[in-house]
Amino acid sequence: MTSLNKRKSRLIFETCDIVRERGRYREVVVEAHPLHAHMRLKGMRSGFDIPWSAVWGLAVKTEAERIRREKKAGKK
């Protein structure tokens, strides 16, 4: 596996997730950079930069919330 800072080609991929924006459903496009990800919607120029540490933090919070909900459902 090659790290992002050693890649010679750009890493851009389109996800299967769809968001409604300006009256249309658009796929989420992710451009991977060494220190952050640039996320935008397909067909739009503007987007957002998010550091990889923030992606990790959100994943941890989501998993903790899922485990909490499962425990709560198991008690009922």
Number of C-alpha atoms within 10 A of each C-alpha: 3 6 7 14 9 8 11 7 7 10 11 14 11 14 12 10 10 13 13 10 11 7 6 9 13 18 18 18 20 20 15 17 17 12 12 16 17 16 18 19 21 18 10 10 7 10 14 11 15 13 13 15 11 11 12 11 10 12 12 12 11 12 11 12 12 12 12 12 11 11 11 10 9 8 6 5
